[in-house]
């Protein structure tokens, strides 16, 4: 079998996941993703399977692949919004992903962003590197209210960690996991997202990108529904926010900060409007890029592919 591997995290991190893939006897070609439709269309028909990151698997790509050799798509990671699942179903190409493996890493990254911002770590680091000893006043996070939009695996892990750090936790989701909420009574579930907007000092986004969630944080939310001049943290998908609305909210003092691991266009473009702003921290989509998380996801992605090849769909 001929395999296309495009996940840069998988490629850049030695570990058991690479040993597992190398031991299958596949012929493996590598590209550094995210790979665009334009790049995939001329080559996709040559591969039996792909282990992909956030590449553009549009209907055109999937159809072209299926007209050739393509039989399986194994997504390294959780989000499937870059894969046309309807087209995959239409052309008989099974798709798997890796849920429930990166919640520790991503939830830790949320808190790392928050601590860096509230303690001015990013600003003080740059300052001392230039020989300055100007000291800024930071903020504590204990006693603050964090609103978590999306109580999936990452949202739940963040809720537990935030509560342990002395924060009040509000959680919103379309689905109410009663077992989780009974176990962690300190986490307050709300069924109206506006209660998050009105009461949270920090809002952290943990939902997939869908047509319904696109620009969830928009001009209306920022201008009319926020109650506490919050910090917004986004480690899910860049398209969940309207970047222009974020920028306006920061400039007008309606937001204290925007901390993000994701952008609507990745890698970052030179005209990115959020780049270089003092109250914005951008990291290059590395929330799940820890050795432990990469190895877990990589092993699952390879095993998913093996199961598909053997007819044991996961």
N, C-alpha and C positions, 0 to 999 in steps of 0.2 A: 504494500500500500504506500501511496505517496501522500505525505502530510504537509500542510502549510501551517507553520507556527508564527504568529504575529505578536503575541503578548510580550512586551519588553520586560515586564516584571519577571515572567517565567524565564526569559533568556538571560537576564542580568544577574540572577540569583542562583548560585550553585546549590545543589541540595538533592534530596531523595526524589523529588519530582522529576528532575532531569535524568537521574539514573533510571527511573521507572520508564520514562519515554524512550530513552536510548536502548533499553533492553527489549523493546517490542519488535525490533527488526524492520521498522518502517524506514522509508526513505524520507528524510525531513529537509524541507526548504524553510528558510527563515526570512521574514521581512520585519522591519521595525514599525509597529503600528503606533497610533491608529491609521489603518490603511483605507484610502478613499475608494469610492466606487470606480473612479477613473483608473486607478491602478489595478483593482481586482478584475475588472471586466476582461482584459486580454489574457488573463492567466488562470482564472478560477476553474475552468473546465479541465485543467490538467491534474487536479488534486482529488483524491478519494475522500479526504476529510480535512477539516481545519480545526486548529485550536486557536481561537481568536480572542482579542481583547475588544476594544470599542471600535471595531471596523464597520464600514458601511455595507452591511449585507441587505441591500435593497432587493426588490423583486427582480430587477434586471440582473443583478449579480447571481441571485439564487437560481433563476431560470437558466442563465448561461452555464452555471456550474452543473445543474442537473442535466442539461443537454450533453454535457461531457461526462466526467467521472464522479462528480461530487455526490456523496451519499450521506455525510454526517457533518454536523456543526457542533463542536464542543466549545462552549463559552467559558473562558477563564474569567471568573468573577461572577457577580450576581446580576447586574443590570442587563436587560435584554432589549432595551429601547432602540438600539442601533441595528437590531435584526428584525426584518419584516417577518413576523411569526406567521401571519396569514399566508404569505407567499411560501414560506417553508412548508406549511401544512398542505398548501395547494399542489406543490411539486414533490411532495413526499420526502422531504429532507428533515429528519428528526433533529431537534435542537435541545441541548442540555446546558445547564449552568451550575453554579457552585454556591447554593444558599447556605447560610449558617456557618461560614468559616472565617469571616473577616470582622465580626462584630467587636472583638476585643481591640484589634488594631485601630479600627475606624473610630470607635468611641474614645480611645486614648488620644487620637489625633484631634478630635473635637476639643478635649480638655487642654491639650497642648496649645492649640490656637488661642483658647480662651485665657489661659494663664499667661501666655506670651503677651497678649494684648493688654490685659488688665495690669500686669506688672511692667509694662513698657519694655519688655525684653528686646524686642526687635529694634526699637529706637535707641535704647541704651547700648546695645551691642554695636550698632553703627557709630554711635557717638564716641565710645571708648576706643574703637578702632581708629578713629581720627585724632586720638590724643586728648579728647575732651573729658571732663569730669562733671559735666552738668547733670544734676540728679533730678529726675522727674518723680512726681507723686503718683503712685498707683492705686489700685482698688482691690479689696478682698472680694472673694466670691461667696464665702460663707454667709448665709442669710439671704442670698439673692434668690429670685424665682426664675427657674429655667423652664421654658415651654418647649416640649419635644413634639414635633409634628411628624407622626409616623412611629408607631410602636411595634415595628418589626424587630428582627434580631438586633440590629445596631441600636435602634431607639430604646429597646429594653435594657441593653447593656449600659447605655449612657445614663438612663434613668437610675439604675442601681448605683453607678459610680457617683453621679451627681448628688444623690441623697446621702451617700456615705461621706461626701465632702461638706455636708451641712447645708445644702441648697434645698429649697422647696421645689418640688417637681410637679409640673402639670403635663399630662400626656394626652395627645389627641390622635385618634385613628378611626378609620371607617369601621374597623372590627374591634370589638371589646373583648380582650382576652381575660376572662373572669378568673381563671386559675392563676395567671400571673399577678393580677391586681389583688387577689386575696392573699397571695404569698407576700407581696410587698405593699402593705397597706399604706405606707407613707407616700406612695405615688398616687396622686389624684388624677383620675381620668375625667376628661371633659368631652362632651359630644358636640360641642360648638367651637370651631376653630377661632371664632372671635374672642372667646375667653382667653385663649393663648395671646392673641394680639393685644388685648386690653390689659392683661395682668403680668405678662412675663417681662423680666429685665433682659433675658437672653432667650432668643428663639433659634432652635436648631432644627434643620430640615433633614428628614430621613424617609423620603417617599420616592417612588420611581418617577421618571419623566414620562408622562402620558399627555395626550391632547388636553385632558381635563386639568392636569397639574401645571402645564406650561404657564410661565409668568404668574405663578401663585402669589408671589410677592410683587405687587405692581403699584402704580401710582395711587390707586384708590386705597389699598391697604396702608401704604405709608402715610398718605395725607389725611386719612379719615378714621383709621381703625386702630392705630397703635396708641397704647396708653402710657408707656414708660420710657420713651426714647431708647429703645432696646438695641442690643447688639444682635445681629443676625449671623448665624454660622451655617454654612452650606458645604456639606461633604458628600452630597448625593449627585446632583446634576446641575450644570450651569443654567440650563433652560428653565429651572424652577423660578428664577428671578428675572425681572426686567432690569438690566444693568443700568439703563438710563434713570429709571425710577430710584434705584439704589443710590446712584451718584447724587441725584437731586436731594434725596432724603438726607444724605450725609452733609451736603453743602448747606441745607436749610436747618440742620440741627434736629431733624426728626429721627435720625438714627445715630447712635454713638459710634458704631463700627460695623464693618462687614468683613467677616473672616471666611475665606473660601478655599477649598481644595479643588474646585472644579470651575470651569468656564464654559460658556456656550460654544466657543471655538477653541479647540485644543489641537496642538500646543498653542501657547499664548502668542497672539499676533502683536506686532509692533504698535498698532493703533488701538490696542485694548484700552478702553476708557477708564477702567478701574486701576490700571497700573500706575504705581508711583504716588498713590494717595496715602497720607500719613495715617488715616484711620481705616485703612484697608490692609489686610494681610492676605496674600495669595500664595498658596503652595501648589506645586505642579502635579496634582492628582496622585498623591503618595499616601493617602490615608490608610490604605491596606497594604502598603509596600514595606512591610517588615519581613524579616527572614521567616519568622514563624508563620505568618499569614500567607506569604508567597508559597511556602512549601505545602501548607495545607490545601490551598486552592489549586496549586499545580498538580498535586497527587489526585485530587478529586476530578480535575479536568481530564487527566489521562485515564483514570479509571472509568469515567463516564464514556470516553471514547471506546475503551476496550469493551465495555458492556454493550454499547451500540453495535460494534462490529460482531460481537458474539450473539447478538439477538436478544440481549437482556436489557431492554430499555429501562433507564432509571427514572 
